[in-house]
């Protein structure tokens, strides 16, 4: 299946990209993408032609495109035209090139699938499970991960009802729970597991027990916030710390009885592919 990751290295042509930490998004060089998907050697002139053919693209160009500093072929950093994945797909829709057709078909397929999922939300869960299976995760791990997503959604819904602002405050409260549960914030946990890529999802690299204690901390926080009627950021921060402490105490109790640490440096990338397949087959036999 064609995805945005195919653009990173397409037909042996490198597409420059950079991570925007504030937005948590990748930005891709428009010049590089146009060189990959068209036969044009002058991206600026090609953009002018696209704008003349597509008035709406022209009108929204300032929203789609933004100057981003990237390293050029000569090793120097310059600000160039770039777009995030959403903007890039909008641009691709206007490119009349056979090389762009696979991406257009993929976009049409994804759009159709999302409409189906709106009508039947269970399809979304099935799709996510299949994506994890294709990556090599075991069915047992996937079930815990899916349950963890549901617990997390319930918690963020509760925070929204209780006047917690999204983005920054959510991140602070999540860090409180994680620190009380594992003695590490998510940022520290990522370093613990040697996750260096910005897009690496910490929870996708957790073991079964790490996922379980993450769920316990967040579920406990939801319960405490409800029962104490926590309102606003400060009260919910206290609830987050208390919820994480419940999970942290349980983690320490298990570690004292089992003699093993729950938090490990293991991450999914370090598990050999053959071992992943063996785990997956074993889970299906159980």
C-alpha positions in Angstrom: 0.0 0.0 0.0 1.3 3.5 -0.8 1.7 5.7 2.2 3.4 9.0 3.0 6.5 7.1 4.1 7.1 6.1 0.5 7.8 9.7 -0.3 10.8 9.7 2.1 12.7 7.6 -0.4 10.9 7.3 -3.7 12.6 5.9 -6.8 16.0 6.4 -5.1 15.3 10.1 -4.8 15.6 11.5 -1.3 12.8 13.8 -0.1 13.9 16.2 2.6 11.8 16.4 5.7 12.0 18.0 9.2 10.1 17.4 12.4 8.0 20.2 13.9 8.1 19.5 17.7 5.4 22.1 18.5 2.9 20.6 16.0 4.1 17.0 16.3 4.2 16.8 12.5 6.7 16.1 9.7 7.2 18.8 7.0 8.3 17.8 3.6 10.2 19.7 0.9 7.7 20.6 -1.9 10.6 21.0 -4.3 11.7 17.4 -3.7 8.2 16.0 -3.9 7.6 17.7 -7.2 10.9 16.4 -8.6 9.9 12.9 -7.6 6.3 13.0 -8.9 6.9 15.0 -12.1 9.5 15.4 -14.8 9.9 19.1 -14.1 13.4 20.4 -13.2 12.0 23.8 -12.1 9.7 23.4 -9.1 8.9 27.1 -8.9 7.6 27.3 -12.5 5.7 24.0 -11.9 4.0 25.5 -8.8 2.9 28.5 -10.9 1.3 26.3 -13.4 -0.5 24.3 -10.7 -1.8 27.5 -9.2 -3.1 28.8 -12.6 -4.9 25.5 -13.2 -6.3 25.2 -9.6 -7.6 28.5 -8.3 -8.5 27.0 -4.9 -5.0 25.7 -4.5 -3.8 29.2 -5.4 -6.1 30.8 -2.8 -5.0 28.4 0.0 -1.3 28.3 -0.9 -0.3 30.2 2.2 -2.1 27.7 4.4 -0.7 24.6 2.6 2.9 25.9 2.2 5.2 27.4 4.8 8.9 28.3 4.8 10.9 25.7 6.7 14.7 25.5 7.2 16.2 22.4 5.7 19.7 21.4 4.6 20.4 21.9 0.9 22.6 19.7 -1.3 25.6 22.0 -0.6 25.2 21.3 3.1 23.9 24.8 4.0 20.6 25.4 5.7 18.1 27.5 3.9 14.4 28.2 4.3 12.4 26.4 1.6 8.8 25.7 0.7 7.4 22.8 2.7 4.1 21.2 3.6 2.9 18.8 6.3 1.3 15.5 5.2 -2.2 17.0 4.9 -1.0 19.9 2.8 1.2 17.6 0.7 -1.7 15.4 -0.2 -3.7 18.4 -1.2 -0.8 19.4 -3.5 -0.6 15.9 -5.0 -4.3 16.0 -5.9 -3.5 18.8 -8.3 -0.5 17.1 -10.0 -1.5 15.8 -13.5 1.2 13.2 -13.6 1.1 9.3 -13.8 3.6 9.1 -11.0 1.1 10.9 -8.7 -1.8 8.5 -9.5 -0.8 5.8 -6.9 -1.0 8.4 -4.2 -4.4 9.7 -5.5 -5.8 6.2 -5.5 -4.5 5.7 -2.0 -6.1 8.9 -0.8 -9.5 7.9 -2.4 -9.2 4.5 -0.7 -8.4 6.0 2.7 -11.3 8.5 2.3 -13.7 5.7 1.5 -12.5 3.7 4.5 -13.0 6.6 6.9 -16.5 7.1 5.7 -17.2 3.4 6.4 -15.7 3.8 9.9 -18.0 6.8 10.6 -21.0 4.6 9.8 -19.5 1.6 11.7 -16.9 2.5 14.3 -16.0 -1.1 14.9 -14.3 -1.1 11.5 -11.8 1.5 12.8 -10.8 -0.9 15.6 -10.4 -3.7 13.2 -8.2 -1.6 10.9 -5.9 -0.5 13.8 -5.5 -4.1 14.9 -4.6 -5.2 11.4 -2.0 -2.4 11.1 -0.3 -3.7 14.3 -0.4 -7.3 13.1 1.3 -6.2 9.8 4.0 -4.6 11.9 4.6 -7.9 13.7 2.9 -7.3 17.1 1.3 -10.3 18.8 -2.5 -10.6 19.2 -2.1 -10.6 23.0 -0.1 -7.4 22.9 -2.6 -5.8 20.5 -5.5 -6.5 22.8 -3.8 -4.7 25.7 -2.8 -1.8 23.4 -6.4 -1.4 22.2 -7.7 -1.5 25.7 -5.1 1.1 26.7 -6.3 3.4 23.9 -9.9 3.1 25.2 -8.7 3.9 28.8 -6.7 6.9 27.5 -9.7 8.2 25.5 -11.9 8.0 28.6 -9.4 10.0 30.6 -9.0 12.8 28.1 -12.8 13.0 27.7 -12.9 13.4 31.5 -10.3 16.1 31.4 -12.1 18.0 28.8 -15.3 17.9 30.9 -13.4 19.2 33.9 -11.9 22.3 32.2 -8.5 21.0 31.3 -7.1 22.7 28.2 -5.8 20.4 25.5 -2.2 20.1 24.3 0.1 21.6 26.9 -1.9 20.8 30.0 -2.7 17.3 28.7 1.0 16.7 28.3 1.8 17.9 31.8 -0.9 15.8 33.4 0.2 12.7 31.4 3.8 13.4 32.7 2.5 13.5 36.3 0.8 10.1 35.9 3.8 8.5 34.2 6.3 9.9 36.8 4.2 8.6 39.7 3.7 5.3 38.0 7.2 4.5 36.6 9.4 7.2 38.2 9.9 8.7 34.7 8.1 11.2 32.5 7.3 10.2 29.0 10.3 12.1 27.7 12.6 10.3 30.2 11.0 7.0 29.3 11.7 7.5 25.6 15.4 8.1 26.4 15.3 5.0 28.7 14.1 2.9 25.7 16.5 4.7 23.3 13.7 6.0 21.1 15.4 8.7 19.0 12.9 9.2 16.2 10.3 12.0 17.0 7.4 10.0 15.5 8.2 6.9 17.7 5.2 6.3 19.9 6.3 5.3 23.4 3.4 3.0 24.1 4.0 1.1 20.9 7.3 0.1 22.4 6.0 -0.9 25.8 5.9 -4.5 27.1 2.7 -6.1 28.3 3.3 -5.2 31.9 4.3 -1.6 31.0 1.0 -1.2 29.1 -0.9 -2.7 32.1 0.5 -0.3 34.6 0.0 2.6 32.2 -3.6 1.7 32.0 -3.9 1.4 35.8 -2.4 4.8 36.3 -4.8 6.5 33.8 -7.9 4.5 34.9 -7.1 5.4 38.5 -6.8 9.0 37.6 -10.1 9.0 35.8 -11.8 7.4 38.8 -10.2 9.9 41.3 -11.1 12.9 39.2 -14.7 11.8 39.0 -15.1 10.9 42.7 -13.4 14.1 43.9 -15.1 16.2 41.3 -11.7 17.7 40.3 -12.1 21.0 38.4 -9.5 22.9 36.4 -5.8 22.2 35.9 -4.5 22.2 39.4 -7.1 19.9 40.9 -6.7 17.5 38.0 -3.0 17.6 38.4 -3.4 16.4 42.0 -5.7 13.7 40.8 -3.2 12.7 38.1 -0.4 12.4 40.7 -2.7 10.3 43.0 -3.8 8.1 40.2 -0.2 7.5 39.1 0.7 6.7 42.7 -1.9 3.9 42.8 -0.2 2.3 39.8 3.3 3.1 41.2 2.6 1.4 44.5 1.2 -1.7 42.6 4.3 -1.7 40.3 6.7 -1.6 43.3 4.8 -4.4 45.0 5.0 -6.6 42.0 8.7 -5.9 41.6 9.4 -6.8 45.2 7.6 -10.1 44.8 8.9 -11.0 41.3 12.4 -9.7 41.7 12.2 -8.0 38.2 11.8 -4.4 37.1 8.6 -3.6 35.2 10.2 -0.8 33.2 12.7 -2.2 30.7 14.9 -0.8 28.0 13.4 -3.2 25.5 11.6 -1.6 22.6 9.8 -3.0 19.7 12.5 -2.1 17.1 15.0 -4.3 19.0 12.9 -7.4 18.8 14.0 -9.5 15.9 11.4 -10.0 13.1 11.6 -13.8 13.4 10.9 -13.5 17.2 7.9 -11.3 16.5 6.5 -13.9 14.1 7.0 -16.7 16.6 5.3 -14.7 19.3 2.4 -14.0 17.1 2.0 -17.6 16.1 2.2 -18.7 19.8 -0.5 -16.3 20.8 -2.8 -17.6 18.1 -2.3 -21.2 19.4 -3.3 -20.3 22.9 
